[in-house]
């Protein structure tokens, strides 16, 4: 166990909306942390279920409840978290995840020991609606500026390059940020520009001034549930909000000159994969015409296989080929079964 020589106050903010089914387990995992010098701000976004009633059954003087009179949207509620943050470090946790007992202590220790790091994340175990493990979000294939035994460290260039290759691999509710950075540099989540991917913009803004680190251990059980908003995003037919962020930064001249040919190839891969999933979603919704219109061309396989023998890239290529065959032969029922199986393989 690491010895924390300096124990600053940590502000845990939890934006909630109709979280009655999970909030008790989430709060228990926070109250059971080995690091005790915390304040818990709950910012409820006009829940219509028993979220607030359940929270009030917990008698702990560290819990403070802020209730919105009306729903202001997720991104604005995250900005409210920043407004109410106190203490030296702030973490905005989600109301349906579970936090390992050592998580806050590990992050406090790391930020104390590394003053140039502005935000620290962790790896994650993914869980389903009832808490069963479904996978792991790890960093073994992610490029970085430095990798130590305890953490992987990024500056803006290495972080952005990795995001152009892998998408947003930063686990949002695992982030602990220096409160002064949230209040004086970030100030608010730009949901008006980036919608559901406003968190990625926040991490890139932090990385443009400070180092960003990820602890090389899974300290959060991150819930991926079909009922979540994030699940609805994965089933979308519109382009992912992720590209609102990447395109915004790619338009900046001070970033353009740093983009390599490899970065461009990697980003093109992400665009192809996004089109493929949107086409598949159209197909799942029985809209074959739009699926055919949107599905990437087989010629795009050249980009997908560019110097890559990665298992995921191979599965994506097989999915693209298989989907073309499904559309060509009109295999609606069988095709949906095949696609479901491929989705499960790709999510492992």
VOLO-218951 format. One line per field, with one value per residue (C-alpha): x, y, z; residue number from 1. Coordinates in steps of 0.1 Angstrom, whole numbers, plus 5000, padded with zeros to 4 digits. Example, Ala and Ser with C-alpha at 12.3 -4.5 7.8 and 13.67 -1.06 7.14 Angstrom:
REM VOLO-218951
u = [5123/5137]
v = [4955/4989]
w = [5078/5071]
seq = [1/2]
This chain:
REM VOLO-218951
u = [5000/5014/5019/5002/5023/4999/4961/4942/4904/4890/4856/4836/4808/4780/4756/4724/4692/4669/4696/4675/4686/4723/4730/4731/4758/4778/4777/4786/4817/4827/4820/4840/4872/4903/4909/4885/4891/4864/4833/4805/4785/4754/4739/4705/4691/4654/4650/4615/4622/4633/4670/4669/4648/4674/4703/4687/4686/4724/4734/4769/4779/4802/4772/4757/4727/4720/4687/4680/4644/4643/4665/4693/4709/4738/4766/4753/4750/4786/4794/4774/4798/4827/4809/4803/4837/4859/4891/4924/4913/4879/4865/4832/4819/4789/4759/4760/4796/4815/4848/4874/4884/4919/4909/4909/4940/4959/4950/4957/4991/4999/4988/5007/5039/5036/5028/5031/5002/4968/4945/4948/4926/4925/4919/4885/4866/4834/4802/4767/4734/4736/4773/4788/4822/4821/4856/4884/4895/4933/4962/4985/4983/4982/5012/5023/5051/5063/5052/5062/5053/5025/5011/5011/5018/5007/5012/4988/5005/5008/4972/4957/4976/4964/4928/4930/4940/4919/4890/4883/4899/4898/4873/4854/4842/4877/4891/4906/4916/4932/4903/4921/4923/4886/4877/4902/4909/4880/4851/4824/4817/4811/4781/4768/4797/4804/4772/4778/4816/4821/4842/4868/4872/4878/4906/4922/4920/4937/4964/4972/4986/4994/5004/4976/4982/4964/4971/4980/4954/4916/4902/4866/4839/4824/4788/4778/4740/4716/4694/4721/4723/4757/4742/4717/4747/4763/4731/4729/4726/4741/4778/4794/4798/4834/4841/4828/4857/4884/4874/4874/4910/4921/4911/4935/4967/4990/4978/4976/5014/5019/4996/5016/5006/5001/4977/4957/4955/4944/4917/4904/4900/4879/4857/4853/4844/4819/4802/4801/4784/4759/4751/4747/4724/4702/4701/4691/4663/4651/4662/4682/4683/4701/4724/4734/4739/4761/4781/4818/4832/4852/4881/4884/4898/4932/4930/4918/4946/4974/5004/4980/4977/4956/4928/4903/4912/4909/4874/4864/4876/4856/4826/4828/4831/4804/4780/4785/4775/4745/4732/4740/4721/4693/4700/4679/4672/4704/4724/4711/4722/4757/4760/4750/4777/4803/4793/4799/4833/4844/4832/4854]
v = [5000/5034/5060/5093/5120/5148/5142/5169/5171/5153/5164/5135/5149/5126/5139/5118/5113/5084/5063/5046/5011/5017/5048/5029/5005/5034/5054/5024/5019/5055/5056/5024/5040/5036/5074/5091/5129/5133/5154/5139/5164/5148/5170/5156/5165/5165/5128/5114/5082/5076/5086/5114/5094/5066/5090/5106/5072/5074/5093/5107/5143/5142/5139/5171/5171/5197/5194/5210/5223/5211/5188/5209/5182/5160/5182/5213/5192/5182/5219/5223/5197/5220/5250/5232/5215/5222/5208/5202/5173/5167/5135/5134/5099/5082/5071/5035/5025/5008/5021/4998/5006/5018/5039/5074/5067/5055/5086/5110/5095/5098/5134/5143/5127/5141/5178/5182/5158/5175/5145/5109/5081/5043/5012/4995/4963/4965/4951/4944/4956/4931/4936/4906/4913/4915/4927/4951/4985/4983/5002/4975/4986/5024/5045/5071/5095/5075/5042/5034/5004/5023/5046/5056/5093/5114/5149/5164/5150/5114/5115/5129/5105/5075/5088/5090/5053/5039/5063/5076/5051/5073/5061/5093/5084/5073/5108/5128/5163/5191/5213/5245/5232/5224/5259/5281/5264/5241/5260/5241/5211/5223/5202/5228/5219/5183/5168/5134/5136/5168/5148/5140/5177/5183/5157/5172/5207/5195/5177/5208/5224/5195/5158/5133/5098/5065/5042/5007/4989/4985/5005/5010/4986/5005/4996/4991/4985/4983/5008/5035/5066/5054/5021/5041/5060/5027/5018/5051/5057/5092/5099/5095/5127/5116/5130/5165/5166/5152/5173/5204/5198/5187/5220/5238/5248/5242/5206/5200/5202/5175/5150/5122/5100/5072/5093/5100/5063/5055/5082/5070/5036/5050/5068/5035/5016/5042/5040/5002/5002/5028/5007/4976/4995/5006/4969/4959/4984/4968/4998/4979/5007/5031/5003/4997/5035/5038/5006/5012/4999/4967/4988/5003/4969/4982/5009/4986/4961/4987/4972/4955/4920/4930/4907/4935/4948/4913/4910/4943/4933/4900/4919/4943/4914/4894/4924/4929/4893/4895/4926/4910/4878/4894/4873/4893/4869/4849/4881/4896/4865/4867/4904/4899/4872/4895/4924/4901/4891/4927/4938/4913]
w = [5000/4990/5018/5011/5027/5018/5020/5001/4999/4969/4956/4941/4918/4907/4881/4884/4864/4872/4887/4913/4903/4906/4928/4961/4949/4934/4965/4987/4965/4970/5008/5012/4996/5017/5011/5034/5029/5003/4997/4976/4955/4939/4912/4903/4869/4879/4883/4881/4899/4935/4930/4956/4981/4980/4984/5014/5032/5034/5065/5058/5064/5033/5010/4996/4973/4946/4928/4894/4892/4856/4834/4819/4798/4806/4794/4813/4844/4841/4839/4872/4887/4879/4894/4927/4929/4959/4973/4954/4932/4915/4900/4881/4887/4870/4890/4877/4879/4908/4921/4936/4972/4964/4933/4949/4970/4940/4920/4948/4953/4916/4913/4945/4931/4896/4896/4858/4853/4851/4850/4858/4845/4851/4831/4835/4838/4818/4834/4823/4838/4867/4873/4855/4839/4801/4791/4799/4787/4787/4771/4759/4722/4728/4719/4744/4753/4783/4800/4835/4857/4874/4846/4809/4802/4773/4760/4735/4703/4715/4730/4698/4676/4697/4696/4657/4658/4686/4691/4726/4749/4780/4806/4814/4849/4860/4855/4885/4876/4895/4906/4896/4860/4859/4873/4856/4823/4814/4831/4812/4790/4754/4747/4723/4700/4707/4722/4738/4731/4750/4775/4748/4741/4779/4780/4748/4763/4794/4774/4754/4786/4810/4808/4811/4827/4829/4858/4844/4864/4863/4892/4880/4870/4841/4833/4797/4797/4768/4786/4788/4766/4755/4743/4722/4707/4697/4678/4660/4623/4624/4623/4658/4679/4683/4648/4658/4682/4660/4630/4652/4662/4628/4614/4637/4618/4648/4648/4611/4606/4632/4616/4599/4569/4594/4615/4583/4575/4610/4610/4576/4592/4620/4594/4574/4606/4616/4582/4585/4619/4608/4577/4598/4622/4592/4582/4617/4615/4582/4562/4535/4510/4534/4544/4508/4503/4534/4535/4527/4495/4494/4481/4516/4528/4515/4541/4568/4563/4559/4577/4602/4614/4645/4654/4655/4621/4606/4622/4608/4573/4576/4588/4558/4534/4551/4551/4514/4508/4532/4512/4478/4486/4507/4537/4561/4590/4587/4582/4615/4634/4618/4625/4661/4665/4649/4672/4703/4690/4683/4718/4736]
seq = [1/2/3/4/5/6/7/8/9/10/11/12/13/14/15/16/17/18/19/20/21/22/23/24/25/26/27/28/29/30/31/32/33/34/35/36/37/38/39/40/41/42/43/44/45/46/47/48/49/50/51/52/53/54/55/56/57/58/59/60/61/62/63/64/65/66/67/68/69/70/71/72/73/74/75/76/77/78/79/80/81/82/83/84/85/86/87/88/89/90/91/92/93/94/95/96/97/98/99/100/101/102/103/104/105/106/107/108/109/110/111/112/113/114/115/116/117/118/119/120/121/122/123/124/125/126/127/128/129/130/131/132/133/134/135/136/137/138/139/140/141/142/143/144/145/146/147/148/149/150/151/152/153/154/155/156/157/158/159/160/161/162/163/164/165/166/167/168/169/170/171/172/173/174/175/176/177/178/179/180/181/182/183/184/185/186/187/188/189/190/191/192/193/194/195/196/197/198/199/200/201/202/203/204/205/206/207/208/209/210/211/212/213/214/215/216/217/218/219/220/221/222/223/224/225/226/227/228/229/230/231/232/233/234/235/236/237/238/239/240/241/242/243/244/245/246/247/248/249/250/251/252/253/254/255/256/257/258/259/260/261/262/263/264/265/266/267/268/269/270/271/272/273/274/275/276/277/278/279/280/281/282/283/284/285/286/287/288/289/290/291/292/293/294/295/296/297/298/299/300/301/302/303/304/305/306/307/308/309/310/311/312/313/314/315/316/317/318/319/320/321/322/323/324/325/326/327/328/329/330/331/332/333/334/335/336/337/338/339/340/341/342/343/344/345/346/347/348]
